[in-house]
């Protein structure tokens, strides 16, 4: 097995990413296909209950594949400005796909929401917010709550404080923002990016905590529930 930047499994398939190529394996790790539809493809998410994956390129592309038919379902150009390495996820019911996007060549972010029948964007949120920067998101599969993390800029445009919060799907707003200190923000940020790789050894080498003998598992939900300060 190759040493991938990103590596993922479900009950039927394994997926490996090295940037130029997305490798597909059966559950016994026999290679069955290679995809080269988008460059700089490093991260993948499986749709819950389906053998469908999303692949995110740091160059501004998304690709969706059906692994049962080994076919490309759709390729989307999100933007051609700025590196795209923020978080993304399918909703627990698989009906929607959430992608944190940088529409410009800055750290300004937006949340793109796509329905998963045709992978068409149905909402673009927070694009006009110049102070809030979104980094990562995660769903609690039991409660269906979407947790987000990011940071707020001060008036001079630099980092002010990190935060964890809840994205309310009904109102499509960020709710219950809780500030976290910069060290906790940095650790959570790096951990979530390592998690997004499938916890590969290759990605770990880029994490500042790689020298720690005991890396502590964490989540946005855990940090949110432990954060007392509210904004």
Secondary structure, DSSP 8 states (H G I E B T S, - for coil): ----SEEEE-SSEEEEE-BS-EEEEETT--EEEEE-SSSSEEEEEE-TTSSEEEEEETTSEEEEEETTTTEEEEEEE--SSS-----EEE-TTSSEEEEEE--SSSS--EEEEEETTTTEEEEEESTT-SSEEEEEEEE-TTT--EEEEEEEE-TTSSEEEEEEEEEETTTTEEEEEEEE-HHHHHHHHHHHHHHHTTS-HHHHTTSGGGG-SS-----HHHHHHH-----
